[in-house]
């Protein structure tokens, strides 16, 4: 989403963003649907946490930790 946005500047400052109409419709639907928006925000949060956390454990490692 938003990979193909074009920015129009005025006096070298961003003024408008142009995006494909289908992307506009998808964003409009996302923002108007509470459950979809909540899911999307959860997804973004998970991606953010994953990018900051380098100490990941495999499922097998976690199972071993809890089996002791």
Protein Blocks (a to p, Z undefined) as FASTA:
>chain_A
ZZlcccddeehiafbdcddfklmmmmmmmmmmmklmmmmmmmmmmmmmmmmmmbdcdfkl
mmmmmmZZ
